Amino acid sequence: MSRKRWKALLLVSAALLTACSIQPPYERPTLPVPAAYKQAASASDGGVWQPAQPGGAVPDAWWTLYGDSTLNALQQQAAAGNQNIALSVARLRAAQAALAGSSAGQWPTLGASASSGRARSGGTAADGSSSARVSTSHALGLNASWELDLWGRVAASVDAARASAQASADDLAAMRLSVQATVAQTYFALRAAELQTQLLGETLAAYQRSWALTRNRQKAGVASAADVAQAEAQYKSTQVQRLEAETSRAQLEHALAALVGQAPAAFNLPVTATLPAPPVVPAQLPSQLLERRPDIAATERRVAAANAQIGVARAAFFPALTLSGTAGYRGAELSGLLSAPSLFWSLGPALAVSLFDGGARSAAVEAARAANEQAAASYRQTVLTALQEVEDNLAAAAALAQEQQWQTEAVAAAQRALDVVGNQYRAGTVGYLNVLSAQTTVLAAQRSLIDVRNRRLAAVNALLKNVAGDWGLAGTGAG
């Protein structure tokens, strides 16, 4: 075969290889998603499913829906001082630096060198004469190299690094959202503990009066020692409950200190014993969920990064072509170094390919494909988990709103019963055991009401987090 035919064959082969798709085209993993939530709070808010475009932008200041200035201040402190957020920021910087490093592979590298040396060669001849030669050399030059990205290896590496950096940005948004939700939930639990402490303090005062009344009635001969002992036991056990509530409040304050990046000893939150009102809960489209949740966006970007890594692994089967060149001056005399006789240069391509690796490249491609499938499965599971969380909290928020109403009515009924029994006891028509039972019922009902209010706030707060911070309504519901 003539040299012309060989050249033509090589050109055709190179064109065919260049036309090969090393990196598979990226397609976002698909998952059947319903048009509306099963537990939607209002069917009229439903709509038609539309494909979502995940993004890491989280609506700002969603916690202001609660209308609590102290919570607003805590969120600002957490944004500036929380160390988990600082950790995510550092990880994002590292991912961006990795992207910059991968992008640098698309450009030539240029270096400079300078050297000066003195060498001795030769030795002593058999007749005793010296044949040693001392030489001096100086060199000054530039060198450059550039790997031609014929098979897309460098481009695929850049695509993978870019997707990973985008995922890190979404991770940061998800971490901020998680910290915001945790701060809000911890704050609500702290206020609920304050309410419990306040209720138990008021109850202790009432129990102390009952205990005193029972002692007076015993002195008058109309009450037994058992009645006095029961009143005392009720008072003491309520003291224990108040101490537990105070301890819970202190621990929650310590947790808030850590969340905002402060030592517990340097953090103090004034007691208000006030729970904010939860916002109204409207229905949300699943497409809106996918558009807002940064954790979904992060997993989707990791699928894209894994897909690009398949291209990197495939490119290893093809030869790497590098253009390199060197130019400079080399001579024995420093004074005449920068002259034409001392000039040297070299330029040429280098082709390198692995002919046998025991299946290492095939294994790398298979590993990249498996990693891509893992990332896709993780993405689908993240979407399913997100939908489940919203369904769970939609159901909980609706049920707890009704539960709060009924529990409020239960407290009122228990209080009415206590009033009747108290009057009967003072009239001597019932025993103290009836009073004790009625008082216990009232306290349990009141504590349950505080617990329901806290759990309702927790469900609404989790729902806000699940839909990435905001549902676009500024109204609030009854507390």
C-alpha positions as a LaTeX table, in Angstrom:
\begin{tabular}{lrrr}
\hline
Residue & $x$ (\AA) & $y$ (\AA) & $z$ (\AA) \\
\hline
Met1 & 0.00 & 0.00 & 0.00 \\
Ser2 & 1.39 & 3.41 & $-0.99$ \\
Arg3 & 2.10 & 6.18 & 1.47 \\
Lys4 & $-0.81$ & 8.24 & 0.07 \\
Arg5 & $-3.23$ & 5.40 & 0.76 \\
Trp6 & $-1.90$ & 5.00 & 4.29 \\
Lys7 & $-2.39$ & 8.70 & 4.92 \\
Ala8 & $-5.92$ & 8.60 & 3.53 \\
Leu9 & $-6.75$ & 5.59 & 5.69 \\
Leu10 & $-5.43$ & 7.29 & 8.79 \\
Leu11 & $-7.42$ & 10.45 & 8.06 \\
Val12 & $-10.65$ & 8.48 & 7.54 \\
Ser13 & $-10.04$ & 6.47 & 10.72 \\
Ala14 & $-9.40$ & 9.63 & 12.71 \\
Ala15 & $-12.58$ & 11.20 & 11.35 \\
Leu16 & $-14.62$ & 8.11 & 12.27 \\
Leu17 & $-13.15$ & 7.97 & 15.76 \\
Thr18 & $-13.80$ & 11.67 & 16.26 \\
Ala19 & $-17.42$ & 11.13 & 15.25 \\
Cys20 & $-17.85$ & 8.48 & 17.97 \\
Ser21 & $-19.78$ & 9.60 & 21.01 \\
Ile22 & $-17.56$ & 8.92 & 24.00 \\
Gln23 & $-19.86$ & 10.52 & 26.57 \\
Pro24 & $-23.46$ & 9.20 & 26.52 \\
Pro25 & $-26.13$ & 11.90 & 26.13 \\
Tyr26 & $-27.54$ & 12.91 & 29.50 \\
Glu27 & $-31.19$ & 12.32 & 30.28 \\
Arg28 & $-32.70$ & 13.15 & 33.64 \\
Pro29 & $-34.07$ & 10.00 & 35.31 \\
Thr30 & $-37.81$ & 9.72 & 34.90 \\
Leu31 & $-40.29$ & 8.89 & 37.63 \\
Pro32 & $-44.11$ & 8.80 & 37.41 \\
Val33 & $-45.40$ & 11.59 & 39.67 \\
Pro34 & $-49.10$ & 12.20 & 40.44 \\
Ala35 & $-50.76$ & 15.44 & 39.39 \\
Ala36 & $-51.65$ & 16.41 & 42.96 \\
Tyr37 & $-51.01$ & 15.31 & 46.52 \\
Lys38 & $-53.25$ & 12.65 & 47.99 \\
Gln39 & $-53.46$ & 14.59 & 51.26 \\
Ala40 & $-53.87$ & 18.00 & 49.63 \\
Ala41 & $-55.45$ & 20.50 & 52.02 \\
Ser42 & $-57.70$ & 21.91 & 49.29 \\
Ala43 & $-58.63$ & 20.13 & 46.09 \\
Ser44 & $-59.24$ & 23.47 & 44.38 \\
Asp45 & $-55.52$ & 24.22 & 44.59 \\
Gly46 & $-54.63$ & 21.21 & 42.46 \\
Gly47 & $-53.36$ & 21.42 & 38.90 \\
Val48 & $-51.86$ & 19.57 & 35.98 \\
Trp49 & $-48.45$ & 17.98 & 36.35 \\
Gln50 & $-45.66$ & 19.78 & 34.51 \\
Pro51 & $-42.03$ & 18.65 & 34.13 \\
Ala52 & $-39.93$ & 20.41 & 36.76 \\
Gln53 & $-36.52$ & 22.00 & 36.39 \\
Pro54 & $-34.76$ & 21.54 & 39.75 \\
Gly55 & $-32.84$ & 24.52 & 41.01 \\
Gly56 & $-31.00$ & 25.40 & 44.19 \\
Ala57 & $-32.67$ & 28.76 & 44.87 \\
Val58 & $-34.58$ & 28.68 & 48.16 \\
Pro59 & $-37.14$ & 31.41 & 48.93 \\
Asp60 & $-35.76$ & 33.86 & 51.47 \\
Ala61 & $-37.05$ & 34.39 & 55.02 \\
Trp62 & $-39.87$ & 31.83 & 54.93 \\
Trp63 & $-39.87$ & 31.74 & 58.73 \\
Thr64 & $-41.29$ & 35.28 & 58.82 \\
Leu65 & $-44.66$ & 33.66 & 58.10 \\
Tyr66 & $-44.79$ & 32.91 & 61.83 \\
Gly67 & $-44.59$ & 36.60 & 62.73 \\
Asp68 & $-42.12$ & 36.08 & 65.60 \\
Ser69 & $-39.34$ & 38.68 & 65.88 \\
Thr70 & $-37.26$ & 36.49 & 68.20 \\
Leu71 & $-37.32$ & 33.63 & 65.68 \\
Asn72 & $-36.32$ & 36.07 & 62.94 \\
Ala73 & $-33.30$ & 37.18 & 64.98 \\
Leu74 & $-32.29$ & 33.57 & 65.70 \\
Gln75 & $-32.39$ & 32.74 & 62.00 \\
Gln76 & $-30.07$ & 35.64 & 61.22 \\
Gln77 & $-27.64$ & 34.48 & 63.90 \\
Ala78 & $-27.73$ & 30.91 & 62.58 \\
Ala79 & $-27.05$ & 32.08 & 59.03 \\
Ala80 & $-23.89$ & 33.82 & 60.22 \\
Gly81 & $-22.65$ & 31.41 & 62.90 \\
Asn82 & $-23.84$ & 27.87 & 62.18 \\
Gln83 & $-20.82$ & 25.64 & 61.58 \\
Asn84 & $-22.62$ & 23.10 & 59.41 \\
Ile85 & $-23.39$ & 25.93 & 56.99 \\
Ala86 & $-19.74$ & 27.02 & 57.16 \\
Leu87 & $-18.72$ & 23.44 & 56.37 \\
Ser88 & $-20.99$ & 23.36 & 53.32 \\
Val89 & $-19.59$ & 26.70 & 52.14 \\
Ala90 & $-16.05$ & 25.29 & 52.33 \\
Arg91 & $-17.13$ & 22.18 & 50.41 \\
Leu92 & $-18.62$ & 24.39 & 47.71 \\
Arg93 & $-15.36$ & 26.31 & 47.42 \\
Ala94 & $-13.47$ & 23.03 & 47.08 \\
Ala95 & $-15.85$ & 21.87 & 44.34 \\
Gln96 & $-15.46$ & 25.17 & 42.50 \\
Ala97 & $-11.68$ & 24.86 & 42.75 \\
Ala98 & $-11.90$ & 21.33 & 41.34 \\
Leu99 & $-13.94$ & 22.69 & 38.44 \\
Ala100 & $-11.31$ & 25.35 & 37.79 \\
Gly101 & $-8.62$ & 22.68 & 37.86 \\
Ser102 & $-10.50$ & 20.48 & 35.37 \\
Ser103 & $-11.14$ & 23.44 & 33.07 \\
Ala104 & $-7.42$ & 24.21 & 33.02 \\
Gly105 & $-6.85$ & 20.92 & 31.19 \\
Gln106 & $-8.49$ & 22.43 & 28.10 \\
Trp107 & $-5.64$ & 24.90 & 27.68 \\
Pro108 & $-1.93$ & 24.54 & 26.88 \\
Thr109 & 0.63 & 24.67 & 29.65 \\
Leu110 & 3.63 & 26.97 & 29.36 \\
Gly111 & 6.78 & 26.85 & 31.47 \\
Ala112 & 10.18 & 28.49 & 31.66 \\
Ser113 & 13.53 & 27.13 & 32.74 \\
Ala114 & 17.02 & 28.43 & 33.37 \\
Ser115 & 20.13 & 26.50 & 34.31 \\
Ser116 & 23.85 & 26.93 & 34.66 \\
Gly117 & 26.39 & 24.20 & 35.35 \\
Arg118 & 30.02 & 23.20 & 35.26 \\
Ala119 & 31.07 & 19.59 & 34.57 \\
Arg120 & 34.31 & 17.61 & 34.47 \\
Ser121 & 34.81 & 14.60 & 32.21 \\
Gly122 & 37.75 & 12.31 & 31.49 \\
Gly123 & 40.55 & 11.22 & 33.86 \\
Thr124 & 44.24 & 10.12 & 33.99 \\
Ala125 & 45.72 & 8.18 & 31.08 \\
Ala126 & 47.94 & 5.05 & 31.42 \\
Asp127 & 51.09 & 7.08 & 30.91 \\
Gly128 & 50.11 & 9.36 & 33.81 \\
Ser129 & 48.98 & 12.28 & 31.69 \\
Ser130 & 45.64 & 13.96 & 32.47 \\
Ser131 & 42.84 & 13.88 & 29.89 \\
Ala132 & 40.25 & 15.58 & 32.05 \\
Arg133 & 38.06 & 18.21 & 30.44 \\
Val134 & 36.08 & 20.85 & 32.29 \\
Ser135 & 33.10 & 22.42 & 30.52 \\
Thr136 & 30.59 & 25.12 & 31.38 \\
Ser137 & 27.02 & 25.30 & 30.04 \\
His138 & 24.21 & 27.79 & 30.39 \\
Ala139 & 20.61 & 27.34 & 29.19 \\
Leu140 & 17.50 & 29.49 & 29.06 \\
Gly141 & 14.27 & 28.24 & 27.52 \\
Leu142 & 10.51 & 27.97 & 27.29 \\
Asn143 & 8.48 & 24.77 & 27.01 \\
Ala144 & 4.83 & 24.22 & 26.14 \\
Ser145 & 2.54 & 21.24 & 25.85 \\
Trp146 & $-1.12$ & 20.74 & 24.95 \\
Glu147 & $-3.20$ & 17.58 & 25.00 \\
Leu148 & $-5.63$ & 17.63 & 22.08 \\
Asp149 & $-9.00$ & 16.54 & 23.43 \\
Leu150 & $-9.90$ & 14.42 & 20.41 \\
Trp151 & $-12.10$ & 11.96 & 22.32 \\
Gly152 & $-13.68$ & 14.36 & 24.79 \\
Arg153 & $-11.93$ & 13.08 & 27.92 \\
Val154 & $-11.08$ & 16.55 & 29.17 \\
Ala155 & $-14.50$ & 17.92 & 28.21 \\
Ala156 & $-16.20$ & 15.06 & 30.07 \\
Ser157 & $-14.03$ & 15.73 & 33.12 \\
Val158 & $-15.06$ & 19.39 & 33.02 \\
Asp159 & $-18.74$ & 18.42 & 32.68 \\
Ala160 & $-18.44$ & 16.10 & 35.68 \\
Ala161 & $-16.69$ & 18.74 & 37.78 \\
Arg162 & $-19.24$ & 21.38 & 36.80 \\
Ala163 & $-22.16$ & 19.14 & 37.75 \\
Ser164 & $-20.45$ & 18.29 & 41.04 \\
Ala165 & $-19.96$ & 21.98 & 41.79 \\
Gln166 & $-23.63$ & 22.62 & 41.05 \\
Ala167 & $-24.53$ & 19.75 & 43.38 \\
Ser168 & $-22.37$ & 21.29 & 46.10 \\
Ala169 & $-24.18$ & 24.60 & 45.65 \\
Asp170 & $-27.49$ & 22.77 & 46.05 \\
Asp171 & $-26.09$ & 20.96 & 49.10 \\
Leu172 & $-25.33$ & 24.35 & 50.62 \\
Ala173 & $-28.89$ & 25.51 & 49.93 \\
Ala174 & $-30.24$ & 22.28 & 51.45 \\
Met175 & $-28.05$ & 22.70 & 54.54 \\
Arg176 & $-29.24$ & 26.26 & 55.04 \\
Leu177 & $-32.84$ & 25.12 & 54.72 \\
Ser178 & $-32.27$ & 22.26 & 57.16 \\
Val179 & $-30.65$ & 24.58 & 59.72 \\
Gln180 & $-33.48$ & 27.09 & 59.34 \\
Ala181 & $-36.09$ & 24.39 & 59.92 \\
Thr182 & $-34.18$ & 22.97 & 62.90 \\
Val183 & $-33.85$ & 26.41 & 64.48 \\
Ala184 & $-37.58$ & 27.00 & 64.07 \\
Gln185 & $-38.54$ & 23.60 & 65.45 \\
Thr186 & $-36.18$ & 23.89 & 68.42 \\
Tyr187 & $-37.53$ & 27.36 & 69.13 \\
Phe188 & $-41.13$ & 26.12 & 69.09 \\
Ala189 & $-40.25$ & 23.24 & 71.41 \\
Leu190 & $-38.56$ & 25.69 & 73.79 \\
Arg191 & $-41.63$ & 27.93 & 73.88 \\
Ala192 & $-43.83$ & 24.88 & 74.45 \\
Ala193 & $-41.62$ & 23.89 & 77.40 \\
Glu194 & $-42.05$ & 27.41 & 78.77 \\
Leu195 & $-45.82$ & 27.07 & 78.46 \\
Gln196 & $-45.68$ & 23.73 & 80.24 \\
Thr197 & $-43.60$ & 25.29 & 83.02 \\
Gln198 & $-46.00$ & 28.20 & 83.34 \\
Leu199 & $-49.04$ & 25.90 & 83.40 \\
Leu200 & $-47.47$ & 23.65 & 86.01 \\
Gly201 & $-46.56$ & 26.67 & 88.13 \\
Glu202 & $-50.16$ & 27.91 & 88.05 \\
Thr203 & $-51.39$ & 24.39 & 88.77 \\
Leu204 & $-49.04$ & 24.10 & 91.74 \\
Ala205 & $-50.54$ & 27.25 & 93.20 \\
Ala206 & $-54.02$ & 25.78 & 92.82 \\
Tyr207 & $-52.92$ & 22.44 & 94.28 \\
Gln208 & $-51.32$ & 24.21 & 97.22 \\
Arg209 & $-54.62$ & 25.91 & 97.96 \\
Ser210 & $-56.40$ & 22.55 & 97.73 \\
Trp211 & $-53.86$ & 21.01 & 100.04 \\
Ala212 & $-54.35$ & 23.82 & 102.54 \\
Leu213 & $-58.13$ & 23.49 & 102.24 \\
Thr214 & $-57.90$ & 19.76 & 102.91 \\
Arg215 & $-55.74$ & 20.30 & 105.99 \\
Asn216 & $-58.23$ & 22.83 & 107.34 \\
Arg217 & $-61.09$ & 20.46 & 106.70 \\
Gln218 & $-59.17$ & 17.71 & 108.52 \\
Lys219 & $-58.75$ & 19.98 & 111.52 \\
Ala220 & $-62.49$ & 20.63 & 111.41 \\
Gly221 & $-63.12$ & 16.89 & 111.35 \\
Val222 & $-64.75$ & 16.80 & 107.90 \\
Ala223 & $-61.77$ & 15.38 & 105.95 \\
Ser224 & $-59.59$ & 12.38 & 106.53 \\
Ala225 & $-55.82$ & 12.06 & 106.75 \\
Ala226 & $-55.96$ & 10.15 & 103.47 \\
Asp227 & $-57.39$ & 13.23 & 101.75 \\
Val228 & $-54.49$ & 15.33 & 103.06 \\
Ala229 & $-51.95$ & 12.74 & 101.91 \\
Gln230 & $-53.52$ & 12.59 & 98.45 \\
Ala231 & $-53.40$ & 16.37 & 98.14 \\
Glu232 & $-49.76$ & 16.40 & 99.21 \\
Ala233 & $-48.84$ & 13.62 & 96.77 \\
Gln234 & $-50.56$ & 15.49 & 93.95 \\
Tyr235 & $-48.66$ & 18.68 & 94.80 \\
Lys236 & $-45.28$ & 16.93 & 95.03 \\
Ser237 & $-45.69$ & 15.00 & 91.77 \\
Thr238 & $-46.61$ & 18.23 & 89.99 \\
Gln239 & $-43.42$ & 19.79 & 91.35 \\
Val240 & $-41.49$ & 16.99 & 89.68 \\
Gln241 & $-43.27$ & 17.64 & 86.37 \\
Arg242 & $-42.43$ & 21.33 & 86.52 \\
Leu243 & $-38.77$ & 20.55 & 87.20 \\
Glu244 & $-38.73$ & 18.26 & 84.15 \\
Ala245 & $-40.25$ & 21.03 & 82.01 \\
Glu246 & $-37.64$ & 23.52 & 83.26 \\
Thr247 & $-34.85$ & 21.04 & 82.45 \\
Ser248 & $-36.25$ & 20.48 & 78.97 \\
Arg249 & $-36.37$ & 24.23 & 78.39 \\
Ala250 & $-32.73$ & 24.62 & 79.48 \\
Gln251 & $-31.57$ & 21.83 & 77.16 \\
Leu252 & $-33.48$ & 23.32 & 74.22 \\
Glu253 & $-31.85$ & 26.69 & 74.89 \\
His254 & $-28.46$ & 24.96 & 74.78 \\
Ala255 & $-29.41$ & 23.38 & 71.45 \\
Leu256 & $-30.36$ & 26.78 & 70.04 \\
Ala257 & $-27.01$ & 28.17 & 71.18 \\
Ala258 & $-25.17$ & 25.47 & 69.22 \\
Leu259 & $-27.35$ & 26.07 & 66.15 \\
Val260 & $-26.53$ & 29.78 & 66.07 \\
Gly261 & $-22.83$ & 29.11 & 66.66 \\
Gln262 & $-22.52$ & 30.21 & 70.29 \\
Ala263 & $-21.46$ & 28.55 & 73.52 \\
Pro264 & $-24.45$ & 27.83 & 75.81 \\
Ala265 & $-22.87$ & 29.93 & 78.58 \\
Ala266 & $-22.89$ & 32.99 & 76.28 \\
Phe267 & $-26.46$ & 32.50 & 75.02 \\
Asn268 & $-29.61$ & 33.57 & 76.82 \\
Leu269 & $-33.16$ & 33.69 & 75.53 \\
Pro270 & $-35.79$ & 35.59 & 77.58 \\
Val271 & $-38.85$ & 33.59 & 78.59 \\
Thr272 & $-42.10$ & 34.53 & 76.83 \\
Ala273 & $-44.19$ & 31.32 & 77.10 \\
Thr274 & $-45.83$ & 32.20 & 73.77 \\
Leu275 & $-46.27$ & 29.94 & 70.76 \\
Pro276 & $-46.75$ & 31.62 & 67.35 \\
Ala277 & $-49.68$ & 30.79 & 65.13 \\
Pro278 & $-49.04$ & 28.34 & 62.28 \\
Pro279 & $-49.53$ & 29.64 & 58.72 \\
Val280 & $-52.39$ & 28.39 & 56.58 \\
Val281 & $-51.48$ & 25.20 & 54.67 \\
Pro282 & $-52.47$ & 25.23 & 50.98 \\
Ala283 & $-52.04$ & 22.36 & 48.52 \\
Gln284 & $-48.88$ & 22.14 & 46.44 \\
Leu285 & $-48.21$ & 20.67 & 43.03 \\
Pro286 & $-45.52$ & 17.98 & 42.93 \\
Ser287 & $-43.89$ & 19.97 & 40.12 \\
Gln288 & $-43.51$ & 22.91 & 42.49 \\
Leu289 & $-41.83$ & 20.60 & 44.97 \\
Leu290 & $-39.28$ & 19.46 & 42.39 \\
Glu291 & $-38.57$ & 23.05 & 41.40 \\
Arg292 & $-37.92$ & 24.17 & 44.96 \\
Arg293 & $-36.18$ & 21.40 & 46.85 \\
Pro294 & $-32.39$ & 21.81 & 46.74 \\
Asp295 & $-31.73$ & 18.23 & 47.88 \\
Ile296 & $-33.57$ & 16.97 & 44.78 \\
Ala297 & $-31.58$ & 19.34 & 42.60 \\
Ala298 & $-28.32$ & 18.13 & 44.20 \\
Thr299 & $-29.07$ & 14.45 & 43.52 \\
Glu300 & $-30.04$ & 15.26 & 39.93 \\
Arg301 & $-26.73$ & 17.07 & 39.37 \\
Arg302 & $-24.88$ & 14.05 & 40.75 \\
Val303 & $-26.58$ & 11.91 & 38.11 \\
Ala304 & $-25.23$ & 14.30 & 35.47 \\
Ala305 & $-21.75$ & 14.11 & 36.99 \\
Ala306 & $-21.84$ & 10.30 & 37.01 \\
Asn307 & $-22.97$ & 10.28 & 33.38 \\
Ala308 & $-20.01$ & 12.47 & 32.42 \\
Gln309 & $-17.63$ & 10.11 & 34.22 \\
Ile310 & $-18.68$ & 7.36 & 31.80 \\
Gly311 & $-17.22$ & 9.48 & 29.02 \\
Val312 & $-14.00$ & 9.91 & 30.98 \\
Ala313 & $-13.69$ & 6.15 & 31.42 \\
Arg314 & $-14.44$ & 5.42 & 27.76 \\
Ala315 & $-11.83$ & 7.90 & 26.54 \\
Ala316 & $-9.10$ & 5.78 & 28.12 \\
Phe317 & $-9.50$ & 3.29 & 25.23 \\
Phe318 & $-8.29$ & 5.90 & 22.72 \\
Pro319 & $-4.78$ & 7.28 & 22.25 \\
Ala320 & $-3.77$ & 10.53 & 23.90 \\
Leu321 & $-2.26$ & 13.03 & 21.46 \\
Thr322 & $-0.03$ & 15.71 & 22.95 \\
Leu323 & 1.67 & 18.56 & 21.15 \\
Ser324 & 4.84 & 19.77 & 22.83 \\
Gly325 & 7.48 & 22.31 & 21.98 \\
Thr326 & 10.64 & 23.70 & 23.46 \\
Ala327 & 12.69 & 26.76 & 22.51 \\
Gly328 & 15.55 & 28.64 & 24.08 \\
Tyr329 & 19.24 & 29.31 & 24.19 \\
Arg330 & 22.11 & 27.02 & 25.21 \\
Gly331 & 25.81 & 27.84 & 25.24 \\
Ala332 & 29.12 & 27.77 & 27.09 \\
Glu333 & 29.52 & 31.52 & 27.44 \\
Leu334 & 26.98 & 33.50 & 29.43 \\
Ser335 & 27.83 & 36.73 & 27.61 \\
Gly336 & 26.82 & 35.33 & 24.21 \\
Leu337 & 23.95 & 33.17 & 25.37 \\
Leu338 & 21.20 & 35.26 & 23.77 \\
Ser339 & 22.64 & 35.03 & 20.30 \\
Ala340 & 21.53 & 33.17 & 17.19 \\
Pro341 & 24.15 & 30.41 & 17.33 \\
Ser342 & 22.94 & 29.44 & 20.80 \\
Leu343 & 19.27 & 29.17 & 19.77 \\
Phe344 & 17.59 & 25.76 & 19.83 \\
Trp345 & 14.00 & 24.58 & 19.44 \\
Ser346 & 11.97 & 21.42 & 19.04 \\
Leu347 & 8.31 & 20.81 & 18.15 \\
Gly348 & 6.33 & 17.65 & 17.61 \\
Pro349 & 3.37 & 15.48 & 18.56 \\
Ala350 & 3.39 & 12.49 & 20.90 \\
Leu351 & 0.87 & 9.66 & 20.71 \\
Ala352 & 0.38 & 7.29 & 23.64 \\
Val353 & $-2.09$ & 4.45 & 24.10 \\
Ser354 & $-2.26$ & 1.48 & 26.42 \\
Leu355 & $-2.21$ & $-1.77$ & 24.46 \\
Phe356 & $-2.88$ & $-4.18$ & 27.30 \\
Asp357 & $-4.08$ & $-3.47$ & 30.84 \\
Gly358 & $-5.65$ & $-6.73$ & 31.94 \\
Gly359 & $-9.19$ & $-5.35$ & 31.61 \\
Ala360 & $-8.64$ & $-2.32$ & 33.85 \\
Arg361 & $-10.24$ & 0.11 & 31.38 \\
Ser362 & $-13.26$ & $-2.12$ & 30.82 \\
Ala363 & $-13.68$ & $-2.41$ & 34.57 \\
Ala364 & $-13.47$ & 1.38 & 34.91 \\
Val365 & $-16.23$ & 1.84 & 32.32 \\
Glu366 & $-18.43$ & $-0.72$ & 34.07 \\
Ala367 & $-17.79$ & 0.98 & 37.41 \\
Ala368 & $-18.77$ & 4.35 & 35.91 \\
Arg369 & $-21.99$ & 2.88 & 34.53 \\
Ala370 & $-22.81$ & 1.33 & 37.89 \\
Ala371 & $-22.13$ & 4.65 & 39.63 \\
Asn372 & $-24.49$ & 6.34 & 37.18 \\
Glu373 & $-27.22$ & 3.82 & 37.95 \\
Gln374 & $-26.67$ & 4.34 & 41.67 \\
Ala375 & $-26.99$ & 8.10 & 41.27 \\
Ala376 & $-30.17$ & 7.69 & 39.23 \\
Ala377 & $-31.69$ & 5.39 & 41.85 \\
Ser378 & $-30.71$ & 7.87 & 44.57 \\
Tyr379 & $-32.42$ & 10.67 & 42.63 \\
Arg380 & $-35.65$ & 8.71 & 42.25 \\
Gln381 & $-35.62$ & 7.74 & 45.92 \\
Thr382 & $-35.04$ & 11.35 & 46.93 \\
Val383 & $-38.08$ & 12.43 & 44.90 \\
Leu384 & $-40.23$ & 9.66 & 46.38 \\
Thr385 & $-39.09$ & 10.49 & 49.91 \\
Ala386 & $-39.82$ & 14.17 & 49.32 \\
Leu387 & $-43.34$ & 13.38 & 48.12 \\
Gln388 & $-43.88$ & 11.09 & 51.11 \\
Glu389 & $-42.72$ & 13.77 & 53.54 \\
Val390 & $-45.12$ & 16.32 & 52.08 \\
Glu391 & $-48.01$ & 13.85 & 52.15 \\
Asp392 & $-47.21$ & 12.93 & 55.76 \\
Asn393 & $-47.08$ & 16.52 & 56.95 \\
Leu394 & $-50.11$ & 17.63 & 54.95 \\
Ala395 & $-52.08$ & 14.88 & 56.69 \\
Ala396 & $-50.56$ & 15.70 & 60.08 \\
Ala397 & $-51.16$ & 19.45 & 59.77 \\
Ala398 & $-54.80$ & 18.95 & 58.83 \\
Ala399 & $-55.41$ & 16.35 & 61.55 \\
Leu400 & $-53.65$ & 18.39 & 64.24 \\
Ala401 & $-55.67$ & 21.49 & 63.39 \\
Gln402 & $-58.84$ & 19.49 & 64.11 \\
Glu403 & $-57.20$ & 17.87 & 67.12 \\
Gln404 & $-56.33$ & 21.28 & 68.55 \\
Gln405 & $-59.93$ & 22.40 & 68.25 \\
Trp406 & $-61.23$ & 19.30 & 70.00 \\
Gln407 & $-58.57$ & 19.45 & 72.68 \\
Thr408 & $-59.50$ & 23.07 & 73.40 \\
Glu409 & $-63.08$ & 21.94 & 73.88 \\
Ala410 & $-61.88$ & 19.09 & 76.09 \\
Val411 & $-60.00$ & 21.55 & 78.34 \\
Ala412 & $-63.12$ & 23.70 & 78.70 \\
Ala413 & $-65.25$ & 20.65 & 79.56 \\
Ala414 & $-62.71$ & 19.39 & 82.10 \\
Gln415 & $-62.58$ & 22.81 & 83.74 \\
Arg416 & $-66.37$ & 22.91 & 84.01 \\
Ala417 & $-66.35$ & 19.48 & 85.61 \\
Leu418 & $-63.68$ & 20.58 & 88.10 \\
Asp419 & $-65.73$ & 23.63 & 89.06 \\
Val420 & $-68.77$ & 21.47 & 89.78 \\
Val421 & $-66.81$ & 18.88 & 91.75 \\
Gly422 & $-65.03$ & 21.59 & 93.73 \\
Asn423 & $-68.31$ & 23.11 & 94.80 \\
Gln424 & $-69.64$ & 19.68 & 95.73 \\
Tyr425 & $-66.54$ & 18.93 & 97.79 \\
Arg426 & $-66.79$ & 22.18 & 99.70 \\
Ala427 & $-70.46$ & 21.37 & 100.31 \\
Gly428 & $-69.42$ & 17.96 & 101.62 \\
Thr429 & $-71.42$ & 15.94 & 99.09 \\
Val430 & $-68.41$ & 14.22 & 97.44 \\
Gly431 & $-65.04$ & 12.95 & 98.64 \\
Tyr432 & $-61.66$ & 14.45 & 97.87 \\
Leu433 & $-60.89$ & 11.63 & 95.44 \\
Asn434 & $-63.42$ & 13.16 & 93.04 \\
Val435 & $-61.64$ & 16.52 & 93.25 \\
Leu436 & $-58.29$ & 14.86 & 92.74 \\
Ser437 & $-59.53$ & 13.03 & 89.65 \\
Ala438 & $-61.05$ & 16.21 & 88.18 \\
Gln439 & $-57.88$ & 18.23 & 88.80 \\
Thr440 & $-55.74$ & 15.54 & 87.18 \\
Thr441 & $-58.04$ & 15.52 & 84.16 \\
Val442 & $-57.81$ & 19.30 & 83.77 \\
Leu443 & $-54.02$ & 19.31 & 84.00 \\
Ala444 & $-53.67$ & 16.43 & 81.54 \\
Ala445 & $-56.02$ & 18.15 & 79.09 \\
Gln446 & $-54.16$ & 21.45 & 79.33 \\
Arg447 & $-50.77$ & 19.80 & 78.87 \\
Ser448 & $-52.13$ & 17.83 & 75.91 \\
Leu449 & $-53.35$ & 21.06 & 74.32 \\
Ile450 & $-49.86$ & 22.59 & 74.57 \\
Asp451 & $-48.41$ & 19.40 & 73.10 \\
Val452 & $-50.91$ & 19.44 & 70.21 \\
Arg453 & $-50.09$ & 23.07 & 69.43 \\
Asn454 & $-46.38$ & 22.25 & 69.40 \\
Arg455 & $-46.88$ & 19.19 & 67.20 \\
Arg456 & $-49.04$ & 21.20 & 64.80 \\
Leu457 & $-46.29$ & 23.81 & 64.51 \\
Ala458 & $-43.80$ & 21.00 & 63.96 \\
Ala459 & $-45.89$ & 19.54 & 61.13 \\
Val460 & $-46.34$ & 22.92 & 59.43 \\
Asn461 & $-42.66$ & 23.71 & 59.90 \\
Ala462 & $-41.66$ & 20.36 & 58.37 \\
Leu463 & $-44.03$ & 21.02 & 55.48 \\
Leu464 & $-42.41$ & 24.39 & 54.87 \\
Lys465 & $-39.03$ & 22.67 & 54.81 \\
Asn466 & $-40.34$ & 19.92 & 52.49 \\
Val467 & $-41.49$ & 22.47 & 49.91 \\
Ala468 & $-38.16$ & 24.31 & 50.24 \\
Gly469 & $-39.21$ & 27.18 & 52.41 \\
Asp470 & $-42.28$ & 28.96 & 51.13 \\
Trp471 & $-45.61$ & 28.29 & 49.49 \\
Gly472 & $-46.19$ & 31.85 & 48.41 \\
Leu473 & $-48.82$ & 32.79 & 51.02 \\
Ala474 & $-48.29$ & 35.34 & 53.75 \\
Gly475 & $-51.47$ & 34.64 & 55.69 \\
Thr476 & $-51.52$ & 32.90 & 59.04 \\
Gly477 & $-54.06$ & 30.67 & 60.65 \\
Ala478 & $-55.50$ & 30.69 & 64.10 \\
Gly479 & $-53.10$ & 29.64 & 66.80 \\
\hline
\end{tabular}
